[in-house]
């Protein structure tokens, strides 16, 4: 049966054969010399070669005399290529071929000059099938615009104050101002002169940094060996008594400013004004009093609370002295 390319839709046929691949070579003997003779040895059999006229003629005479026998005995084909005797044989036969030089004039060298790979006769069945033609194309593009979507993820930490239920929180803060009376503090050093106290920096380690900074700014000029150098500002003897006061409503309004017209008595937002006392400051200075022998440790241990009183203003209701301290309450903390 004969098959033609037209028998396959793709026009190309492939044959799969159950056969091994055999390697054959051209084993070349390159002769040189002008006389003499030798023997070409193949698997123990000697085939003589003699110099006659020239090398090509000598090889041709060898082929005429021995080629048929060599093919019959060893399945090797002998041909000539210039000054070379070419033996086409199986690669496995290389070790069976040699040359014996009988006279010193006619010599030969061996080289593998060509390789051939052929299929041996099939060992079983073979099949024929077709496959689509494989093609490739080269396409060039210009002025293309591409879009890209990039997704980023980031983690951020936010800190926010947590208030206890509906407890009021400060709207604004500030420091008390004061006016000085013509009356003086008594000249009692134990009560009103603190400039000679020994106060170490470590004594104020438990109070708020802002309060510590204020103390250092108001009453000290530096430190020496870890102790504060107190100034004359810490001595209140024979100085005008200070009366601290709340800010004017123009500075810190206690009620929201909004128009009441045209209706009267509209709702307004009230801003209560108050003050705070830091217990850590009081405890720190009570400890300083113990360290300076103003009170004993036993007396210090008995101090566990304090009270705030409002003075009687019935005879001192001037504009300057009038205060805003109302509704004094007692707290259990």
C-alpha positions as CSV (number, residue, x, y, z in Angstrom):
1,X,0.0,0.0,0.0
2,X,1.3,3.4,-0.9
3,X,0.4,6.6,1.0
4,X,0.5,10.1,-0.4
5,X,0.5,13.5,1.4
6,X,-2.9,14.2,-0.1
7,X,-4.3,11.3,1.9
8,X,-4.0,13.5,5.0
9,X,-6.0,16.7,5.6
10,X,-3.1,18.6,7.0
11,X,-0.8,17.5,4.2
12,X,1.8,16.1,6.6
13,X,2.1,12.5,7.8
14,X,4.1,11.1,10.7
15,X,5.2,7.5,11.0
16,X,5.8,5.9,14.4
17,X,8.0,2.7,14.0
18,X,8.7,0.3,16.8
19,X,12.4,0.1,16.0
20,X,15.8,0.8,17.5
21,X,18.2,3.5,16.2
22,X,21.5,2.1,14.9
23,X,24.7,4.1,14.7
24,X,27.1,3.6,11.8
25,X,30.3,5.4,11.0
26,X,32.8,6.0,8.2
27,X,36.1,4.6,9.7
28,X,38.9,6.2,7.5
29,X,42.5,4.9,7.1
30,X,44.6,7.7,5.8
31,X,47.7,6.2,4.0
32,X,51.0,7.9,3.4
33,X,54.2,6.8,1.8
34,X,55.7,6.0,-1.7
35,X,56.4,2.3,-1.4
36,X,56.0,-0.8,0.8
37,X,53.1,-2.9,2.0
38,X,50.9,-3.8,5.0
39,X,47.8,-5.7,6.2
40,X,44.4,-4.3,7.1
41,X,43.2,-6.5,9.9
42,X,39.4,-7.0,10.5
43,X,38.3,-9.3,13.3
44,X,41.5,-11.3,13.1
45,X,41.5,-11.6,9.3
46,X,44.3,-10.0,7.3
47,X,43.7,-8.2,4.0
48,X,47.0,-7.2,2.2
49,X,47.6,-3.8,0.6
50,X,50.7,-2.9,-1.5
51,X,51.9,0.4,-2.9
52,X,51.4,0.7,-6.7
53,X,52.1,3.9,-8.7
54,X,50.4,6.2,-6.0
55,X,48.2,6.0,-2.9
56,X,44.8,6.3,-4.7
57,X,45.7,3.6,-7.1
58,X,47.0,1.4,-4.3
59,X,43.6,1.8,-2.4
60,X,41.6,1.1,-5.6
61,X,43.6,-2.2,-6.2
62,X,42.9,-3.1,-2.5
63,X,39.1,-2.5,-2.9
64,X,39.0,-4.5,-6.1
65,X,40.8,-7.5,-4.5
66,X,39.1,-7.5,-1.1
67,X,35.8,-5.4,-0.9
68,X,33.5,-8.3,-1.7
69,X,35.1,-10.6,0.8
70,X,35.1,-7.9,3.5
71,X,31.4,-7.2,2.9
72,X,30.6,-10.9,3.0
73,X,32.6,-11.7,6.1
74,X,32.1,-8.5,8.2
75,X,29.2,-6.6,6.7
76,X,31.6,-3.7,6.1
77,X,31.6,-1.6,2.9
78,X,35.0,-0.5,1.6
79,X,35.4,2.6,-0.5
80,X,38.0,5.2,-1.3
81,X,38.0,9.0,-0.6
82,X,41.2,10.6,-1.9
83,X,44.1,9.0,0.1
84,X,41.6,7.4,2.6
85,X,40.3,3.9,2.7
86,X,36.8,4.4,4.1
87,X,35.1,1.5,5.9
88,X,31.3,2.0,6.5
89,X,30.6,-0.2,9.5
90,X,28.7,-0.5,12.7
91,X,30.1,1.7,15.6
92,X,30.5,-1.4,17.7
93,X,33.1,-2.8,15.2
94,X,35.6,-0.1,15.7
95,X,37.7,-2.2,18.0
96,X,37.9,-5.0,15.5
97,X,39.8,-3.0,12.8
98,X,43.6,-2.4,12.7
99,X,46.5,-2.0,10.4
100,X,49.9,-3.8,10.4
101,X,52.7,-2.0,8.7
102,X,55.0,-4.6,7.1
103,X,57.6,-2.1,5.7
104,X,58.3,1.4,7.1
105,X,57.3,3.2,3.9
106,X,53.5,2.6,3.9
107,X,51.8,3.9,7.1
108,X,48.2,4.6,8.0
109,X,46.2,6.5,10.7
110,X,42.6,5.9,11.7
111,X,39.8,8.5,12.2
112,X,36.0,8.5,12.4
113,X,35.0,10.9,9.7
114,X,31.2,10.6,9.6
115,X,28.3,9.3,11.7
116,X,25.1,7.8,10.4
117,X,21.9,7.0,12.4
118,X,19.5,4.5,10.8
119,X,16.5,2.5,11.9
120,X,16.8,-1.2,12.3
121,X,14.0,-3.4,10.9
122,X,10.8,-3.1,12.9
123,X,10.4,-5.4,15.8
124,X,6.6,-5.2,15.9
125,X,3.7,-3.1,14.7
126,X,3.8,0.4,13.6
127,X,1.2,3.1,13.2
128,X,0.6,6.1,11.0
129,X,-1.2,9.2,12.1
130,X,-1.6,12.8,11.1
131,X,-1.2,16.0,13.2
132,X,-2.2,19.6,12.6
133,X,0.4,21.8,11.0
134,X,2.1,24.0,13.7
135,X,2.4,27.6,12.6
136,X,3.6,30.7,14.3
137,X,3.1,34.4,13.6
138,X,5.0,37.6,14.7
139,X,2.7,40.6,15.4
140,X,3.9,44.1,16.2
141,X,1.8,46.6,18.2
142,X,2.4,50.3,18.7
143,X,0.7,53.0,20.8
144,X,-0.9,50.6,23.2
145,X,-2.4,51.9,26.5
146,X,-2.7,49.6,29.5
147,X,-4.6,50.1,32.7
148,X,-3.5,48.7,36.1
149,X,-5.4,48.3,39.3
150,X,-3.4,48.1,42.5
151,X,-4.9,47.4,45.9
152,X,-3.1,48.5,49.1
153,X,-3.9,47.6,52.7
154,X,-2.8,49.7,55.7
155,X,-3.3,49.3,59.4
156,X,-3.7,52.5,61.5
157,X,-3.9,52.8,65.2
158,X,-6.0,55.6,66.7
159,X,-6.1,56.7,70.3
160,X,-9.2,58.3,71.7
161,X,-10.2,59.2,75.2
162,X,-12.8,56.9,76.9
163,X,-15.1,58.8,79.3
164,X,-17.1,57.3,82.0
165,X,-20.7,57.5,81.0
166,X,-22.1,61.0,81.0
167,X,-19.6,62.5,83.5
168,X,-18.8,66.1,82.6
169,X,-15.5,66.8,80.9
170,X,-13.5,70.1,80.9
171,X,-14.2,72.5,78.1
172,X,-11.2,74.7,78.7
173,X,-8.6,75.0,81.5
174,X,-6.4,77.8,82.9
175,X,-4.7,79.2,85.9
176,X,-6.2,81.4,88.7
177,X,-5.2,85.0,88.8
178,X,-5.2,86.9,92.1
179,X,-5.2,90.3,93.7
180,X,-3.1,91.2,96.7
181,X,-4.6,92.7,99.9
182,X,-2.9,95.5,101.9
183,X,-2.9,93.1,104.7
184,X,0.3,91.0,105.1
185,X,1.1,87.4,105.8
186,X,2.3,87.1,109.4
187,X,6.1,86.7,110.0
188,X,5.8,83.1,110.9
189,X,8.6,81.3,109.2
190,X,7.3,77.8,110.0
191,X,4.0,78.6,108.2
192,X,4.9,81.2,105.5
193,X,8.6,80.8,104.7
194,X,9.4,77.7,102.5
195,X,12.6,79.1,101.0
196,X,14.7,77.1,103.6
197,X,13.1,73.8,103.0
198,X,15.1,70.9,101.6
199,X,13.2,69.6,98.6
200,X,14.8,66.9,96.3
201,X,13.9,66.4,92.7
202,X,12.9,62.8,93.6
203,X,10.3,64.2,96.1
204,X,8.2,65.4,93.2
205,X,8.5,62.3,91.1
206,X,4.9,61.2,91.8
207,X,3.2,64.4,90.7
208,X,2.2,65.4,87.1
209,X,5.0,66.7,84.9
210,X,3.1,69.9,84.2
211,X,2.7,70.6,88.0
212,X,6.3,69.8,88.6
213,X,7.4,72.2,85.8
214,X,5.2,75.0,87.2
215,X,6.7,74.6,90.7
216,X,10.3,74.7,89.2
217,X,9.4,77.8,87.2
218,X,7.7,79.7,90.1
219,X,9.9,78.9,93.1
220,X,13.4,77.5,92.0
221,X,16.5,78.7,90.3
222,X,18.0,75.3,89.5
223,X,19.3,72.3,91.5
224,X,22.4,71.5,93.6
225,X,23.3,67.9,94.4
226,X,19.9,66.8,93.5
227,X,18.1,69.4,95.7
228,X,16.2,72.4,94.4
229,X,17.6,75.9,95.0
230,X,14.5,77.8,96.3
231,X,14.1,81.5,95.6
232,X,12.6,84.3,97.7
233,X,9.3,83.7,95.9
234,X,8.9,80.8,98.3
235,X,8.9,83.2,101.2
236,X,5.5,84.8,101.8
237,X,6.2,86.5,105.1
238,X,5.3,90.2,105.3
239,X,3.9,90.1,101.7
240,X,0.4,91.0,100.6
241,X,-2.1,88.3,101.1
242,X,-3.1,86.8,97.8
243,X,-6.8,86.3,97.0
244,X,-7.3,84.0,94.0
245,X,-10.3,84.6,91.8
246,X,-12.2,83.0,88.9
247,X,-11.8,84.5,85.4
248,X,-14.1,87.2,84.2
249,X,-17.1,86.0,82.1
250,X,-15.5,87.9,79.2
251,X,-12.5,85.6,79.4
252,X,-14.4,82.4,80.2
253,X,-18.1,82.8,79.7
254,X,-20.2,80.7,82.0
255,X,-23.2,80.8,79.6
256,X,-23.4,80.5,75.8
257,X,-23.7,83.9,74.0
258,X,-26.6,83.9,71.6
259,X,-29.4,86.2,70.6
260,X,-32.7,86.0,72.5
261,X,-34.6,88.1,70.0
262,X,-37.3,88.1,68.8
263,X,-38.5,85.5,71.4
264,X,-37.5,85.8,75.0
265,X,-36.2,83.2,77.4
266,X,-34.7,80.8,74.9
267,X,-32.6,77.8,76.1
268,X,-28.9,78.5,76.6
269,X,-25.9,76.3,77.2
270,X,-24.4,76.8,80.7
271,X,-20.7,76.3,81.3
272,X,-20.1,75.6,85.1
273,X,-16.8,76.9,86.4
274,X,-14.9,74.9,88.9
275,X,-11.4,73.9,90.0
276,X,-9.5,70.7,90.8
277,X,-7.0,69.8,93.4
278,X,-4.5,67.0,92.6
279,X,-4.2,64.6,95.6
280,X,-0.8,63.5,94.5
281,X,0.5,67.1,94.9
282,X,-0.9,67.3,98.5
283,X,0.6,63.9,99.4
284,X,4.0,64.9,97.9
285,X,4.2,68.1,100.0
286,X,3.0,66.3,103.2
287,X,5.9,63.9,102.7
288,X,8.2,66.9,102.2
289,X,6.9,68.3,105.5
290,X,7.9,65.1,107.2
291,X,11.3,65.2,105.7
292,X,11.9,68.7,107.0
293,X,10.6,67.8,110.5
294,X,7.6,70.1,110.2
295,X,5.3,67.2,111.2
296,X,5.9,63.7,112.5
297,X,5.3,60.5,110.7
298,X,2.5,59.8,113.1
299,X,0.9,63.1,112.3
300,X,1.3,62.5,108.6
301,X,-0.5,59.1,108.9
302,X,-3.5,60.8,110.5
303,X,-4.0,63.2,107.6
304,X,-6.4,61.4,105.3
305,X,-8.7,64.1,104.0
306,X,-9.1,67.9,103.5
307,X,-12.0,70.3,103.4
308,X,-12.7,73.4,101.4
309,X,-14.6,76.3,102.9
310,X,-16.0,79.5,101.6
311,X,-15.3,82.6,103.8
312,X,-18.1,84.8,105.1
313,X,-18.5,87.5,102.5
314,X,-21.3,89.5,104.1
315,X,-19.0,92.4,105.0
316,X,-16.7,92.0,102.0
317,X,-19.1,92.1,99.0
318,X,-17.0,94.4,96.8
319,X,-16.8,93.8,93.1
320,X,-13.2,92.6,93.5
321,X,-13.8,90.3,96.4
322,X,-17.1,88.8,95.2
323,X,-16.6,85.1,94.4
324,X,-18.4,82.4,92.5
325,X,-18.0,79.5,94.9
326,X,-21.4,78.0,95.4
327,X,-23.0,74.7,96.3
328,X,-20.0,73.2,98.2
329,X,-20.4,69.4,98.1
330,X,-18.7,66.6,99.9
331,X,-17.1,63.8,98.0
332,X,-16.3,60.4,99.5
333,X,-13.1,59.9,97.4
